[in-house]
């Protein structure tokens, strides 16, 4: 008897790894760490505007925003990066009114070339300042309508390959061009990605860590359907949002057996969310895994002053002479210990060596690989987004059939 097996099963790691390897020539993000970035660097060094204004949404902006905001507190980036990601009129006006438009480089990012938010913003801003080849850069797919607009107006264009999805595009021109304009060392950023890529595909320690995490989440997806990232560094908030998009848009799918899959992402920032969501983790339903992200070296050293009688009323001398670096990691470790003491909440910890390009590149590329592995285990199409596309079509139909 011969039959085609289409029911769902959790395959062994070697088969999943073989599936990932088979994607290398089809899914473009795997090759991004090895890009030739010389043209990007040569172009960006000649951009002398103070403000780099990103017109993009979703994957077209969240990736660059994650890297930029992660690095900003280190205080060495050359320019301001402003992200206009919405058509919320109050937000748009707030962003534009606080900058000098004449001292701004507008980076227009739309992979499809017809993203509603981006084209709306482009047309509006052009009423305030002439969008031209002296103040604008376009990032899109070849032959898109935005590409044709750029050519018509002699605006410099960088391309995103068709096989690089928006939420996987941070290490393509979509992220590298504006980040390079701001003074980010994109070479070191890609070195972090390249390190992770080679460690994984050479089956070194990171390979085992990624497969261990991915397999656990898939094998326990019914019991632990909520995946929490708890970052103990305020500037990881944009990364957390990027993670939510990457996770939700990639893994919320119907698999080959017609079963709806869902690993629900939740993002938290410590220590702020110790005072809110932590209570739910500790005493709520046991349906969550928690991943902590810590910074080993904040590279800025702020110390609480020694004992001062002025503050004796607080009776908190245990804070004296402690650095804030020590305090925030002690808070993280205390939260981790509290959760571990429950003995039935899965926890893992990622410690970044410092606030630098290599660290954030490595972290973000690792999450992309993890998502690809989970998708392969679940036997879904990790890289499409049919639910999102249905919503876009309904929105377009509303605009064409209803007058304001």
C-alpha positions in Angstrom: 0.0 0.0 0.0 1.3 3.4 -0.9 0.0 6.6 0.6 1.1 10.3 1.0 1.7 11.2 4.6 0.5 14.7 5.3 -0.3 14.5 9.0 1.7 16.4 11.6 4.7 14.9 13.4 7.6 16.4 15.3 10.6 15.4 13.3 14.1 14.8 14.6 16.7 17.5 14.6 18.7 16.2 11.7 15.7 16.3 9.4 14.8 19.8 10.5 18.4 20.9 10.0 18.3 19.4 6.5 15.1 21.4 5.8 16.9 24.6 7.0 19.9 23.9 4.7 17.5 23.3 1.8 16.2 26.9 2.4 19.6 28.5 1.9 19.2 29.1 -1.8 15.5 30.1 -1.5 15.2 32.3 1.6 17.4 35.4 1.3 18.0 36.4 4.9 20.5 33.5 5.4 23.0 35.2 3.0 22.7 38.8 4.3 25.6 38.5 6.8 27.9 38.0 3.8 26.8 41.1 1.8 29.3 43.4 0.1 28.4 46.6 1.9 31.0 48.9 0.2 28.5 50.8 -1.9 26.3 51.4 1.2 29.2 52.7 3.2 30.5 54.9 0.4 27.1 56.4 -0.1 26.2 56.9 3.5 29.4 58.8 4.4 28.4 61.6 2.1 25.0 62.1 3.8 25.6 65.2 5.9 22.0 65.9 7.1 21.4 66.0 10.8 18.2 64.0 10.8 17.6 60.6 9.1 13.9 60.3 8.7 12.5 56.8 8.1 9.3 56.5 6.2 8.5 52.8 6.7 6.3 50.5 8.8 6.5 46.9 10.2 9.6 45.0 9.1 10.8 48.0 7.0 11.4 50.1 10.1 11.3 47.9 13.2 14.6 46.2 12.5 16.6 49.4 12.0 14.8 50.9 15.0 15.8 48.0 17.2 19.5 48.4 16.3 19.5 52.2 16.5 17.7 52.4 19.9 19.9 49.6 21.3 23.0 51.7 20.5 21.8 55.2 21.2 22.5 55.2 25.0 26.1 54.6 24.2 26.1 58.2 22.9 28.4 57.8 19.9 26.0 57.8 17.0 26.4 60.8 14.7 22.8 61.7 13.8 19.2 61.5 14.9 17.0 58.8 13.4 13.3 59.6 13.4 10.9 56.8 12.6 7.5 57.8 11.1 5.7 54.5 11.0 2.1 55.4 11.1 -0.6 57.6 9.5 -1.8 58.7 12.9 -2.1 62.5 12.2 -1.1 63.6 15.7 2.0 61.4 15.6 3.0 62.5 12.1 2.7 66.2 13.0 4.6 65.7 16.3 7.5 64.0 14.5 7.7 66.5 11.7 7.3 69.6 13.8 10.3 68.8 16.1 12.9 68.6 13.3 14.3 70.9 10.6 13.0 69.4 7.4 15.8 71.2 5.4 18.3 69.3 7.5 16.7 65.9 7.0 17.4 62.9 4.8 14.2 61.0 4.0 14.7 57.3 3.7 11.6 55.8 2.0 11.3 52.1 2.6 8.7 49.8 1.1 9.6 46.4 -0.2 6.4 46.1 -2.3 6.7 49.8 -3.3 3.0 50.4 -2.6 2.8 50.2 1.2 -0.2 52.5 2.1 1.4 54.2 5.1 4.7 54.9 3.3 3.1 56.3 0.1 0.7 58.4 2.2 3.6 59.9 4.2 5.7 60.4 1.0 2.9 62.4 -0.7 2.1 64.5 2.4 5.8 65.3 3.2 6.2 66.4 -0.4 3.7 69.2 0.3 6.0 70.4 3.1 9.4 70.0 1.3 10.2 68.9 -2.2 11.2 65.2 -2.1 14.1 65.0 -4.5 17.5 63.4 -5.1 19.3 65.8 -2.7 17.3 64.8 0.4 15.9 61.4 -0.3 16.9 57.7 -0.6 14.6 54.9 -1.7 14.8 51.3 -0.6 12.5 48.8 -2.4 12.3 45.8 -4.7 13.5 46.2 -8.3 10.8 47.3 -10.7 8.3 48.2 -8.0 6.3 51.4 -8.4 8.4 53.1 -5.8 11.5 52.1 -7.8 10.0 53.6 -10.9 9.2 56.8 -8.9 12.8 57.0 -7.7 14.1 56.5 -11.2 11.8 59.2 -12.6 13.1 61.6 -10.0 16.7 60.5 -10.1 16.6 59.4 -6.4 19.3 57.0 -5.3 17.8 53.5 -4.8 19.0 50.4 -2.9 17.2 47.1 -3.4 15.8 44.4 -1.2 15.8 41.0 -2.9 12.4 39.4 -3.5 13.3 36.4 -1.3 14.0 38.6 1.8 10.8 39.1 3.7 10.1 42.4 5.4 10.4 41.0 9.0 13.7 39.3 8.0 15.1 42.4 6.2 17.0 44.2 9.0 20.4 43.1 7.7 19.5 44.0 4.1 19.6 47.5 2.6 16.4 48.3 4.6 18.3 48.4 7.8 21.9 48.8 6.7 21.5 52.0 4.7 19.8 54.2 7.3 21.9 52.7 10.1 25.1 53.4 8.2 24.0 57.0 7.7 23.7 57.4 11.4 27.2 56.2 12.1 26.4 52.6 13.1 29.3 50.3 12.2 27.4 48.0 9.9 30.5 45.8 9.3 30.5 44.9 13.0 26.7 44.4 12.9 27.1 41.9 10.1 30.0 40.2 11.9 27.6 39.4 14.8 25.2 37.8 12.3 28.0 36.0 10.5 29.4 34.6 13.7 25.9 33.2 14.6 25.4 31.9 11.1 28.7 30.0 11.0 28.3 28.6 14.5 24.9 27.3 13.7 25.6 25.8 10.3 28.9 24.3 11.5 26.8 22.6 14.3 28.8 24.2 17.2 27.4 25.1 20.6 24.8 27.6 19.3 23.3 24.9 17.1 22.6 22.8 20.2 21.2 25.8 22.0 18.9 26.8 19.2 17.6 23.3 18.6 17.0 22.7 22.3 14.9 25.9 22.6 13.0 25.3 19.3 12.2 21.7 20.1 11.1 22.4 23.6 8.7 25.2 22.5 7.2 22.9 19.8 6.9 19.9 21.9 5.2 21.9 24.7 3.3 24.4 22.5 -0.1 23.4 23.9 1.0 23.6 27.5 3.3 26.7 27.2 1.7 28.7 24.4 2.8 32.1 25.6 6.5 33.1 25.1 7.7 36.0 27.1 10.9 38.0 26.4 11.9 40.0 29.5 14.7 42.4 28.6 16.6 44.1 31.4 17.8 47.1 29.3 15.4 49.9 28.5 16.8 50.4 25.0 15.8 46.8 24.0 12.1 48.0 23.9 12.2 48.3 20.1 13.9 44.9 19.8 11.1 43.5 21.8 8.6 44.9 19.4 10.6 43.5 16.5 10.6 40.1 18.2 6.8 40.2 18.6 6.4 40.9 14.9 8.9 38.3 13.8 7.4 35.6 16.2 3.7 36.3 15.6 3.8 36.9 11.8 6.0 33.9 11.2 4.5 31.3 13.5 0.8 32.1 13.6 -0.1 29.8 10.7 -2.0 26.7 9.6 0.2 23.6 9.2 0.1 20.8 6.7 -2.5 19.0 8.8 -4.9 22.0 8.8 -4.2 22.7 12.4 -3.9 26.3 13.6 -0.5 26.9 15.2 0.2 29.7 17.7 3.1 30.6 20.0 2.0 34.0 21.4 4.8 36.5 22.0 4.8 38.9 24.9 7.5 41.6 25.5 8.5 43.0 28.8 11.1 45.5 30.0 12.8 45.2 33.4 12.7 46.4 36.0 9.5 48.3 35.0 7.4 45.3 34.3 8.4 43.6 37.6 5.7 45.8 39.0 3.0 44.6 36.6 3.3 41.5 34.5 5.5 39.5 36.9 2.6 38.9 39.2 0.8 37.1 36.4 3.9 35.0 35.6 4.3 33.9 39.3 0.8 33.2 40.3 -1.1 33.0 37.1 -1.8 30.1 34.7 1.3 28.0 33.9 1.1 28.7 30.1 4.3 30.8 29.7 7.9 30.4 29.0 10.2 33.3 29.9 13.4 34.4 28.2 15.5 36.9 30.1 17.9 39.2 28.2 20.7 40.8 30.3 23.6 43.1 29.5 26.9 42.0 31.0 28.7 45.4 30.5 26.7 48.6 30.1 29.9 50.5 29.3 28.6 53.5 31.4 29.3 53.4 35.1 27.0 55.3 37.5 27.4 54.7 41.2 25.1 55.4 44.1 26.9 57.8 46.5 28.2 56.6 49.8 26.3 57.0 53.1 24.7 60.4 53.5 22.8 61.4 56.7 20.4 63.4 54.5 18.9 60.2 53.3 19.0 58.2 56.6 15.2 58.4 56.8 14.9 55.9 53.9 16.8 53.2 55.9 18.2 51.8 52.6 21.9 51.9 53.2 22.2 48.6 51.3 22.1 50.8 48.1 25.2 52.8 49.1 28.3 52.5 46.9 26.5 50.2 44.5 26.7 50.8 40.8 23.5 51.0 38.7 25.1 48.4 36.5 25.2 46.0 39.5 21.7 47.0 40.7 19.9 46.3 37.4 21.5 43.0 36.9 20.8 42.1 40.6 17.2 42.9 39.9 17.2 40.7 36.8 18.9 37.8 38.8 16.4 38.2 41.6 13.5 38.0 39.2 15.0 35.0 37.5 15.6 33.3 40.9 12.0 34.1 42.0 10.6 32.4 38.8 13.0 29.4 39.0 11.9 28.8 42.6 8.4 28.0 41.3 9.9 25.0 39.6 7.3 24.8 36.9 8.0 27.8 34.7 10.5 27.3 31.9 13.2 29.9 31.9 16.3 30.6 29.8 18.7 33.6 30.0 20.6 35.4 27.2 23.5 37.6 28.3 24.8 40.1 25.8 28.5 41.0 26.3 27.9 44.7 25.8 26.0 47.5 24.1 27.6 47.3 20.6 26.8 46.3 17.1 28.2 42.8 17.3 25.9 41.9 20.3 22.7 43.2 18.7 23.5 41.6 15.3 24.1 38.3 16.9 21.0 38.5 19.0 18.6 39.4 16.2 20.1 36.9 13.8 19.8 34.2 16.4 16.0 34.9 16.8 15.6 34.7 13.0 17.2 31.3 13.0 15.1 30.1 16.0 12.0 31.2 14.2 13.0 29.3 11.0 13.7 26.2 13.1 10.3 26.4 14.9 8.5 26.9 11.6 10.2 23.8 10.2 9.2 21.8 13.2 5.6 23.0 12.9 5.6 22.3 9.2 4.3 25.7 8.3 5.3 28.4 5.7 7.3 30.6 8.1 7.8 33.3 5.5 4.4 34.2 4.2 1.6 36.3 5.9 -1.8 35.4 4.3 -3.8 36.8 7.2 -2.1 40.2 6.9 -2.6 40.3 3.1 -6.4 39.7 3.6 -6.6 42.7 5.9 -4.7 44.9 3.4 -7.1 43.9 0.6 -10.2 44.7 2.7 -8.6 48.1 3.6 -7.9 48.9 -0.1 -11.5 47.9 -1.1 -12.9 50.3 1.6 -10.9 53.2 0.2 -11.9 52.6 -3.3 -15.7 52.1 -2.5 -16.3 54.7 0.2 -15.8 58.4 0.1 -14.8 60.3 3.3 
